[in-house]
Amino acid sequence: MLHSLTPRLVFFGLAVTALAAMLFARVYLEEILGLAPCPLCMTQRVFVVLWGGIALLAALHNPAGWGRRVYATLCTLAAIGGGAVAVRHVWIQHLPPEQVPACGPSLEYMIETLPFSETLNLVLMGDGNCAETLWTFLGLSIPEQTLILATAVTAVCLWQVFRK
């Protein structure tokens, strides 16, 4: 069964998965439920778009051998990056209330007024907005679900790297 999955098909599946995740976040969570993404959510989305874009390029290019491994490695790194941000987010959500970082300025304000390095540092630190769990599915918060997705994508990408 796995042998019938061509690298192109797998990369295309990864791209469609990223698109579905982004549509879910943007349409359902934001538009229908009215949930505004916190800075860590936005950062996780950047990584989802990144691995989705890499996977789409790989599907369109359809490289063989080392080319497939390069695309798969880049996709793996993007998925690991998103997973790492999700781990940080989950950690903040599980802190005792007295240890939750204070709420900071909005992402738009930081981008407009602060240097990029400082904005990046503040975003990755997370704040009180990131500690809120506003929606769950099967008892899992949004960053917990993102972590599961990033882990699955990492596994598929690593399979692409090492498959014959």
Backbone as JSON Lines, residues from 0, in Angstrom:
{"i":0,"aa":"M","n":[0.82,-1.19,0.0],"ca":[0.0,0.0,0.0],"c":[0.87,1.26,0.0]}
{"i":1,"aa":"L","n":[1.84,1.34,0.92],"ca":[2.71,2.51,0.98],"c":[3.57,2.65,-0.27]}
{"i":2,"aa":"H","n":[3.86,1.54,-0.94],"ca":[4.68,1.59,-2.15],"c":[3.94,2.28,-3.3]}
{"i":3,"aa":"S","n":[2.61,2.26,-3.25],"ca":[1.84,2.9,-4.32],"c":[1.76,4.42,-4.16]}
{"i":4,"aa":"L","n":[2.2,4.92,-3.01],"ca":[2.21,6.37,-2.78],"c":[3.48,6.97,-3.37]}
{"i":5,"aa":"T","n":[3.34,7.63,-4.48],"ca":[4.5,8.25,-5.1],"c":[4.92,9.46,-4.26]}
{"i":6,"aa":"P","n":[6.2,9.85,-4.32],"ca":[6.62,11.05,-3.6],"c":[5.78,12.28,-3.96]}
{"i":7,"aa":"R","n":[5.44,12.43,-5.24],"ca":[4.63,13.57,-5.66],"c":[3.27,13.56,-4.95]}
{"i":8,"aa":"L","n":[2.65,12.41,-4.87],"ca":[1.35,12.3,-4.22],"c":[1.45,12.61,-2.73]}
{"i":9,"aa":"V","n":[2.5,12.14,-2.1],"ca":[2.7,12.42,-0.67],"c":[2.91,13.92,-0.44]}
{"i":10,"aa":"F","n":[3.75,14.55,-1.25],"ca":[3.96,15.99,-1.1],"c":[2.66,16.76,-1.36]}
{"i":11,"aa":"F","n":[1.9,16.33,-2.35],"ca":[0.64,16.98,-2.62],"c":[-0.3,16.83,-1.42]}
{"i":12,"aa":"G","n":[-0.32,15.64,-0.83],"ca":[-1.14,15.41,0.36],"c":[-0.73,16.31,1.53]}
{"i":13,"aa":"L","n":[0.58,16.52,1.69],"ca":[1.06,17.42,2.74],"c":[0.62,18.86,2.47]}
{"i":14,"aa":"A","n":[0.66,19.27,1.21],"ca":[0.22,20.62,0.85],"c":[-1.27,20.8,1.1]}
{"i":15,"aa":"V","n":[-2.07,19.8,0.72],"ca":[-3.51,19.86,0.95],"c":[-3.81,19.87,2.44]}
{"i":16,"aa":"T","n":[-3.06,19.13,3.22],"ca":[-3.24,19.11,4.67],"c":[-2.98,20.5,5.25]}
{"i":17,"aa":"A","n":[-1.93,21.16,4.8],"ca":[-1.63,22.52,5.26],"c":[-2.76,23.47,4.87]}
{"i":18,"aa":"L","n":[-3.24,23.35,3.65],"ca":[-4.33,24.2,3.19],"c":[-5.58,23.97,4.04]}
{"i":19,"aa":"A","n":[-5.9,22.72,4.31],"ca":[-7.07,22.4,5.14],"c":[-6.91,22.97,6.54]}
{"i":20,"aa":"A","n":[-5.71,22.86,7.11],"ca":[-5.47,23.4,8.45],"c":[-5.64,24.92,8.47]}
{"i":21,"aa":"M","n":[-5.15,25.59,7.45],"ca":[-5.26,27.04,7.38],"c":[-6.71,27.47,7.14]}
{"i":22,"aa":"L","n":[-7.42,26.76,6.3],"ca":[-8.83,27.08,6.08],"c":[-9.64,26.87,7.36]}
{"i":23,"aa":"F","n":[-9.35,25.81,8.07],"ca":[-10.03,25.53,9.34],"c":[-9.78,26.67,10.33]}
{"i":24,"aa":"A","n":[-8.51,27.08,10.44],"ca":[-8.17,28.15,11.37],"c":[-8.81,29.47,10.97]}
{"i":25,"aa":"R","n":[-8.67,29.8,9.69],"ca":[-9.13,31.12,9.22],"c":[-10.66,31.19,9.11]}
{"i":26,"aa":"V","n":[-11.27,30.19,8.52],"ca":[-12.72,30.25,8.28],"c":[-13.5,29.83,9.53]}
{"i":27,"aa":"Y","n":[-13.22,28.63,10.04],"ca":[-14.03,28.14,11.15],"c":[-13.69,28.84,12.47]}
{"i":28,"aa":"L","n":[-12.42,28.78,12.86],"ca":[-12.07,29.34,14.16],"c":[-12.22,30.85,14.22]}
{"i":29,"aa":"E","n":[-11.77,31.55,13.17],"ca":[-11.83,33.01,13.19],"c":[-13.2,33.55,12.78]}
{"i":30,"aa":"E","n":[-13.68,33.14,11.61],"ca":[-14.9,33.74,11.07],"c":[-16.17,33.2,11.73]}
{"i":31,"aa":"I","n":[-16.26,31.91,11.92],"ca":[-17.49,31.33,12.46],"c":[-17.53,31.42,13.99]}
{"i":32,"aa":"L","n":[-16.42,31.02,14.64],"ca":[-16.4,31.08,16.11],"c":[-15.97,32.43,16.65]}
{"i":33,"aa":"G","n":[-15.35,33.25,15.82],"ca":[-14.93,34.59,16.26],"c":[-13.71,34.59,17.16]}
{"i":34,"aa":"L","n":[-12.87,33.57,17.06],"ca":[-11.66,33.5,17.89],"c":[-10.51,34.23,17.2]}
{"i":35,"aa":"A","n":[-9.93,35.19,17.89],"ca":[-8.78,35.91,17.35],"c":[-7.51,35.15,17.7]}
{"i":36,"aa":"P","n":[-6.61,34.92,16.74],"ca":[-5.39,34.18,17.04],"c":[-4.41,35.01,17.86]}
{"i":37,"aa":"C","n":[-3.78,34.37,18.83],"ca":[-2.75,35.03,19.62],"c":[-1.43,35.0,18.85]}
{"i":38,"aa":"P","n":[-0.4,35.7,19.33],"ca":[0.88,35.7,18.61],"c":[1.48,34.3,18.38]}
{"i":39,"aa":"L","n":[1.37,33.42,19.36],"ca":[1.91,32.07,19.15],"c":[1.1,31.3,18.13]}
{"i":40,"aa":"C","n":[-0.21,31.53,18.08],"ca":[-1.05,30.9,17.05],"c":[-0.62,31.37,15.66]}
{"i":41,"aa":"M","n":[-0.38,32.67,15.55],"ca":[0.04,33.22,14.26],"c":[1.38,32.63,13.83]}
{"i":42,"aa":"T","n":[2.28,32.45,14.78],"ca":[3.6,31.88,14.48],"c":[3.46,30.43,14.01]}
{"i":43,"aa":"Q","n":[2.59,29.68,14.67],"ca":[2.36,28.3,14.24],"c":[1.8,28.27,12.83]}
{"i":44,"aa":"R","n":[0.92,29.21,12.52],"ca":[0.36,29.29,11.17],"c":[1.44,29.57,10.13]}
{"i":45,"aa":"V","n":[2.4,30.39,10.49],"ca":[3.51,30.67,9.55],"c":[4.23,29.37,9.2]}
{"i":46,"aa":"F","n":[4.47,28.54,10.19],"ca":[5.16,27.28,9.94],"c":[4.29,26.31,9.12]}
{"i":47,"aa":"V","n":[2.97,26.31,9.36],"ca":[2.07,25.46,8.57],"c":[2.11,25.9,7.11]}
{"i":48,"aa":"V","n":[2.03,27.21,6.87],"ca":[2.11,27.73,5.51],"c":[3.46,27.39,4.89]}
{"i":49,"aa":"L","n":[4.52,27.47,5.68],"ca":[5.87,27.17,5.18],"c":[5.98,25.72,4.74]}
{"i":50,"aa":"W","n":[5.6,24.77,5.59],"ca":[5.72,23.37,5.14],"c":[4.73,23.05,4.04]}
{"i":51,"aa":"G","n":[3.59,23.7,4.05],"ca":[2.64,23.5,2.96],"c":[3.17,24.02,1.63]}
{"i":52,"aa":"G","n":[3.81,25.18,1.68],"ca":[4.41,25.76,0.47],"c":[5.56,24.93,-0.06]}
{"i":53,"aa":"I","n":[6.4,24.45,0.85],"ca":[7.51,23.58,0.44],"c":[6.98,22.3,-0.18]}
{"i":54,"aa":"A","n":[5.96,21.72,0.44],"ca":[5.37,20.48,-0.08],"c":[4.74,20.71,-1.45]}
{"i":55,"aa":"L","n":[4.08,21.85,-1.63],"ca":[3.48,22.16,-2.94],"c":[4.56,22.31,-4.01]}
{"i":56,"aa":"L","n":[5.64,23.02,-3.67],"ca":[6.75,23.15,-4.63],"c":[7.32,21.78,-4.98]}
{"i":57,"aa":"A","n":[7.47,20.94,-3.97],"ca":[8.0,19.6,-4.21],"c":[7.06,18.79,-5.11]}
{"i":58,"aa":"A","n":[5.76,18.91,-4.87],"ca":[4.79,18.18,-5.7],"c":[4.83,18.66,-7.14]}
{"i":59,"aa":"L","n":[4.96,19.96,-7.32],"ca":[5.02,20.51,-8.68],"c":[6.33,20.16,-9.38]}
{"i":60,"aa":"H","n":[7.42,20.21,-8.63],"ca":[8.75,19.92,-9.19],"c":[8.95,18.42,-9.41]}
{"i":61,"aa":"N","n":[8.39,17.62,-8.5],"ca":[8.49,16.15,-8.56],"c":[9.93,15.66,-8.72]}
{"i":62,"aa":"P","n":[10.8,16.04,-7.78],"ca":[12.2,15.63,-7.9],"c":[12.37,14.15,-7.52]}
{"i":63,"aa":"A","n":[13.46,13.6,-7.97],"ca":[13.81,12.23,-7.61],"c":[15.06,12.25,-6.73]}
{"i":64,"aa":"G","n":[15.32,11.16,-6.07],"ca":[16.56,10.98,-5.32],"c":[16.83,12.07,-4.3]}
{"i":65,"aa":"W","n":[18.0,12.71,-4.44],"ca":[18.41,13.69,-3.44],"c":[17.51,14.92,-3.45]}
{"i":66,"aa":"G","n":[16.92,15.27,-4.57],"ca":[15.99,16.41,-4.62],"c":[14.78,16.19,-3.74]}
{"i":67,"aa":"R","n":[14.23,14.98,-3.79],"ca":[13.1,14.63,-2.93],"c":[13.52,14.73,-1.47]}
{"i":68,"aa":"R","n":[14.72,14.28,-1.17],"ca":[15.21,14.33,0.21],"c":[15.41,15.77,0.7]}
{"i":69,"aa":"V","n":[15.87,16.64,-0.19],"ca":[16.05,18.06,0.19],"c":[14.7,18.68,0.53]}
{"i":70,"aa":"Y","n":[13.72,18.51,-0.36],"ca":[12.39,19.05,-0.09],"c":[11.81,18.47,1.2]}
{"i":71,"aa":"A","n":[11.94,17.17,1.37],"ca":[11.4,16.52,2.56],"c":[12.1,17.01,3.82]}
{"i":72,"aa":"T","n":[13.4,17.25,3.74],"ca":[14.14,17.76,4.9],"c":[13.69,19.17,5.24]}
{"i":73,"aa":"L","n":[13.51,20.02,4.23],"ca":[13.03,21.38,4.48],"c":[11.63,21.37,5.08]}
{"i":74,"aa":"C","n":[10.8,20.5,4.55],"ca":[9.44,20.35,5.07],"c":[9.48,19.84,6.52]}
{"i":75,"aa":"T","n":[10.38,18.92,6.81],"ca":[10.55,18.41,8.17],"c":[10.95,19.53,9.11]}
{"i":76,"aa":"L","n":[11.91,20.35,8.7],"ca":[12.37,21.45,9.56],"c":[11.24,22.44,9.85]}
{"i":77,"aa":"A","n":[10.43,22.74,8.83],"ca":[9.3,23.65,9.04],"c":[8.28,23.03,10.0]}
{"i":78,"aa":"A","n":[8.01,21.75,9.86],"ca":[7.06,21.08,10.75],"c":[7.6,21.02,12.18]}
{"i":79,"aa":"I","n":[8.89,20.78,12.32],"ca":[9.51,20.77,13.65],"c":[9.45,22.16,14.27]}
{"i":80,"aa":"G","n":[9.68,23.19,13.45],"ca":[9.58,24.56,13.96],"c":[8.18,24.86,14.47]}
{"i":81,"aa":"G","n":[7.17,24.49,13.69],"ca":[5.79,24.69,14.13],"c":[5.46,23.88,15.37]}
{"i":82,"aa":"G","n":[5.98,22.66,15.42],"ca":[5.78,21.83,16.61],"c":[6.44,22.42,17.84]}
{"i":83,"aa":"A","n":[7.61,22.99,17.67],"ca":[8.32,23.6,18.8],"c":[7.54,24.8,19.35]}
{"i":84,"aa":"V","n":[6.99,25.61,18.47],"ca":[6.16,26.74,18.91],"c":[4.91,26.22,19.6]}
{"i":85,"aa":"A","n":[4.32,25.15,19.06],"ca":[3.13,24.56,19.68],"c":[3.45,24.02,21.08]}
{"i":86,"aa":"V","n":[4.63,23.42,21.24],"ca":[5.04,22.93,22.57],"c":[5.1,24.09,23.55]}
{"i":87,"aa":"R","n":[5.7,25.19,23.14],"ca":[5.79,26.39,23.99],"c":[4.37,26.87,24.35]}
{"i":88,"aa":"H","n":[3.49,26.87,23.38],"ca":[2.12,27.34,23.59],"c":[1.38,26.42,24.57]}
{"i":89,"aa":"V","n":[1.52,25.12,24.39],"ca":[0.88,24.16,25.3],"c":[1.43,24.35,26.71]}
{"i":90,"aa":"W","n":[2.72,24.57,26.82],"ca":[3.34,24.77,28.14],"c":[2.74,26.0,28.82]}
{"i":91,"aa":"I","n":[2.6,27.1,28.08],"ca":[2.01,28.32,28.65],"c":[0.57,28.06,29.07]}
{"i":92,"aa":"Q","n":[-0.17,27.3,28.27],"ca":[-1.56,27.01,28.62],"c":[-1.69,26.18,29.9]}
{"i":93,"aa":"H","n":[-0.66,25.43,30.23],"ca":[-0.73,24.57,31.42],"c":[-0.03,25.16,32.64]}
{"i":94,"aa":"L","n":[0.43,26.4,32.53],"ca":[1.04,27.06,33.69],"c":[-0.03,27.39,34.72]}
{"i":95,"aa":"P","n":[0.35,27.39,36.01],"ca":[-0.58,27.89,37.02],"c":[-0.87,29.38,36.73]}
{"i":96,"aa":"P","n":[-2.07,29.85,37.04],"ca":[-2.45,31.23,36.7],"c":[-1.46,32.29,37.17]}
{"i":97,"aa":"E","n":[-0.85,32.09,38.32],"ca":[0.08,33.1,38.83],"c":[1.42,33.13,38.06]}
{"i":98,"aa":"Q","n":[1.68,32.13,37.25],"ca":[2.93,32.09,36.48],"c":[2.74,32.47,35.01]}
{"i":99,"aa":"V","n":[1.52,32.72,34.61],"ca":[1.23,33.09,33.22],"c":[1.82,34.47,32.95]}
{"i":100,"aa":"P","n":[2.55,34.63,31.84],"ca":[3.1,35.95,31.52],"c":[1.98,36.98,31.34]}
{"i":101,"aa":"A","n":[2.31,38.23,31.61],"ca":[1.34,39.31,31.44],"c":[0.99,39.47,29.97]}
{"i":102,"aa":"C","n":[-0.2,39.98,29.72],"ca":[-0.6,40.24,28.33],"c":[0.24,41.38,27.78]}
{"i":103,"aa":"G","n":[0.66,41.22,26.53],"ca":[1.49,42.22,25.89],"c":[0.73,42.97,24.82]}
{"i":104,"aa":"P","n":[1.44,43.78,24.06],"ca":[0.81,44.53,22.97],"c":[0.39,43.59,21.84]}
{"i":105,"aa":"S","n":[-0.47,44.08,20.97],"ca":[-0.92,43.27,19.84],"c":[0.23,43.02,18.87]}
{"i":106,"aa":"L","n":[0.09,41.99,18.08],"ca":[1.11,41.66,17.09],"c":[1.27,42.8,16.08]}
{"i":107,"aa":"E","n":[0.17,43.4,15.68],"ca":[0.23,44.52,14.73],"c":[1.04,45.67,15.29]}
{"i":108,"aa":"Y","n":[0.81,45.99,16.57],"ca":[1.54,47.07,17.21],"c":[3.04,46.76,17.26]}
{"i":109,"aa":"M","n":[3.37,45.53,17.65],"ca":[4.78,45.15,17.74],"c":[5.46,45.25,16.37]}
{"i":110,"aa":"I","n":[4.79,44.78,15.32],"ca":[5.38,44.81,13.98],"c":[5.6,46.25,13.53]}
{"i":111,"aa":"E","n":[4.66,47.13,13.86],"ca":[4.75,48.52,13.42],"c":[5.78,49.32,14.2]}
{"i":112,"aa":"T","n":[6.01,49.01,15.47],"ca":[6.82,49.89,16.31],"c":[8.15,49.31,16.78]}
{"i":113,"aa":"L","n":[8.29,48.01,16.84],"ca":[9.5,47.41,17.4],"c":[10.4,46.86,16.3]}
{"i":114,"aa":"P","n":[11.7,46.76,16.58],"ca":[12.59,46.09,15.63],"c":[12.18,44.62,15.49]}
{"i":115,"aa":"F","n":[12.48,44.05,14.32],"ca":[12.06,42.68,14.03],"c":[12.54,41.69,15.09]}
{"i":116,"aa":"S","n":[13.8,41.8,15.51],"ca":[14.34,40.84,16.48],"c":[13.6,40.9,17.81]}
{"i":117,"aa":"E","n":[13.23,42.11,18.24],"ca":[12.49,42.25,19.49],"c":[11.06,41.72,19.34]}
{"i":118,"aa":"T","n":[10.45,42.01,18.2],"ca":[9.11,41.49,17.94],"c":[9.11,39.97,17.95]}
{"i":119,"aa":"L","n":[10.1,39.37,17.26],"ca":[10.19,37.91,17.22],"c":[10.37,37.34,18.62]}
{"i":120,"aa":"N","n":[11.23,37.96,19.41],"ca":[11.46,37.5,20.78],"c":[10.19,37.56,21.61]}
{"i":121,"aa":"L","n":[9.47,38.67,21.53],"ca":[8.22,38.81,22.29],"c":[7.16,37.83,21.84]}
{"i":122,"aa":"V","n":[7.06,37.61,20.53],"ca":[6.07,36.67,20.01],"c":[6.36,35.26,20.51]}
{"i":123,"aa":"L","n":[7.62,34.85,20.46],"ca":[7.96,33.49,20.87],"c":[7.88,33.29,22.39]}
{"i":124,"aa":"M","n":[7.95,34.38,23.13],"ca":[7.8,34.29,24.59],"c":[6.35,33.96,24.95]}
{"i":125,"aa":"G","n":[5.41,34.46,24.14],"ca":[4.0,34.27,24.47],"c":[3.57,35.25,25.55]}
{"i":126,"aa":"D","n":[2.28,35.37,25.73],"ca":[1.78,36.24,26.79],"c":[0.48,35.66,27.35]}
{"i":127,"aa":"G","n":[-0.19,36.45,28.18],"ca":[-1.41,35.98,28.83],"c":[-2.49,35.56,27.85]}
{"i":128,"aa":"N","n":[-2.54,36.21,26.69],"ca":[-3.53,35.83,25.68],"c":[-3.3,34.4,25.2]}
{"i":129,"aa":"C","n":[-2.05,33.98,25.17],"ca":[-1.7,32.64,24.7],"c":[-2.09,31.56,25.72]}
{"i":130,"aa":"A","n":[-2.29,31.96,26.97],"ca":[-2.61,30.99,28.03],"c":[-4.07,30.58,28.02]}
{"i":131,"aa":"E","n":[-4.91,31.37,27.35],"ca":[-6.33,31.06,27.33],"c":[-6.63,29.88,26.41]}
{"i":132,"aa":"T","n":[-7.47,28.98,26.88],"ca":[-7.97,27.89,26.04],"c":[-9.42,28.21,25.74]}
{"i":133,"aa":"L","n":[-9.66,28.73,24.54],"ca":[-11.0,29.2,24.18],"c":[-11.83,28.15,23.46]}
{"i":134,"aa":"W","n":[-11.2,27.09,22.95],"ca":[-11.92,26.09,22.18],"c":[-11.15,24.78,22.27]}
{"i":135,"aa":"T","n":[-11.87,23.69,22.39],"ca":[-11.23,22.37,22.39],"c":[-12.01,21.43,21.49]}
{"i":136,"aa":"F","n":[-11.32,20.4,21.05],"ca":[-11.93,19.3,20.31],"c":[-11.35,18.02,20.88]}
{"i":137,"aa":"L","n":[-12.23,17.13,21.33],"ca":[-11.82,15.89,21.99],"c":[-10.91,16.18,23.19]}
{"i":138,"aa":"G","n":[-11.17,17.3,23.86],"ca":[-10.4,17.67,25.04],"c":[-9.04,18.28,24.74]}
{"i":139,"aa":"L","n":[-8.73,18.5,23.47],"ca":[-7.43,19.06,23.08],"c":[-7.59,20.51,22.66]}
{"i":140,"aa":"S","n":[-6.7,21.37,23.17],"ca":[-6.71,22.77,22.78],"c":[-6.16,22.9,21.35]}
{"i":141,"aa":"I","n":[-6.3,24.08,20.79],"ca":[-5.83,24.32,19.42],"c":[-4.33,24.05,19.29]}
{"i":142,"aa":"P","n":[-3.48,24.56,20.21],"ca":[-2.05,24.26,20.06],"c":[-1.73,22.77,20.27]}
{"i":143,"aa":"E","n":[-2.5,22.08,21.09],"ca":[-2.29,20.64,21.24],"c":[-2.61,19.92,19.94]}
{"i":144,"aa":"Q","n":[-3.68,20.35,19.27],"ca":[-4.02,19.77,17.97],"c":[-2.95,20.1,16.93]}
{"i":145,"aa":"T","n":[-2.44,21.32,16.98],"ca":[-1.38,21.72,16.05],"c":[-0.13,20.9,16.29]}
{"i":146,"aa":"L","n":[0.19,20.62,17.54],"ca":[1.35,19.79,17.87],"c":[1.18,18.38,17.3]}
{"i":147,"aa":"I","n":[0.0,17.82,17.41],"ca":[-0.25,16.49,16.84],"c":[-0.08,16.52,15.32]}
{"i":148,"aa":"L","n":[-0.64,17.56,14.69],"ca":[-0.5,17.7,13.23],"c":[0.97,17.84,12.84]}
{"i":149,"aa":"A","n":[1.7,18.69,13.55],"ca":[3.12,18.89,13.23],"c":[3.92,17.6,13.41]}
{"i":150,"aa":"T","n":[3.58,16.83,14.42],"ca":[4.25,15.55,14.65],"c":[3.97,14.57,13.51]}
{"i":151,"aa":"A","n":[2.72,14.51,13.08],"ca":[2.36,13.63,11.96],"c":[3.05,14.06,10.67]}
{"i":152,"aa":"V","n":[3.07,15.36,10.41],"ca":[3.73,15.88,9.2],"c":[5.23,15.58,9.27]}
{"i":153,"aa":"T","n":[5.84,15.75,10.43],"ca":[7.26,15.43,10.6],"c":[7.51,13.96,10.28]}
{"i":154,"aa":"A","n":[6.65,13.08,10.77],"ca":[6.82,11.65,10.51],"c":[6.72,11.34,9.01]}
{"i":155,"aa":"V","n":[5.74,11.92,8.34],"ca":[5.57,11.69,6.9],"c":[6.78,12.25,6.13]}
{"i":156,"aa":"C","n":[7.22,13.43,6.52],"ca":[8.37,14.03,5.83],"c":[9.65,13.21,6.04]}
{"i":157,"aa":"L","n":[9.84,12.72,7.25],"ca":[11.01,11.87,7.5],"c":[10.91,10.57,6.69]}
{"i":158,"aa":"W","n":[9.71,10.04,6.55],"ca":[9.53,8.86,5.71],"c":[9.93,9.2,4.27]}
{"i":159,"aa":"Q","n":[9.57,10.41,3.8],"ca":[9.96,10.84,2.46],"c":[11.49,10.93,2.34]}
{"i":160,"aa":"V","n":[12.13,11.38,3.4],"ca":[13.6,11.5,3.38],"c":[14.25,10.13,3.24]}
{"i":161,"aa":"F","n":[13.77,9.15,3.99],"ca":[14.47,7.87,4.08],"c":[13.89,6.75,3.23]}
{"i":162,"aa":"R","n":[12.79,6.99,2.55],"ca":[12.21,5.92,1.74],"c":[13.09,5.63,0.52]}
{"i":163,"aa":"K","n":[13.0,4.43,0.02],"ca":[13.79,4.02,-1.14],"c":[13.17,4.53,-2.41]}
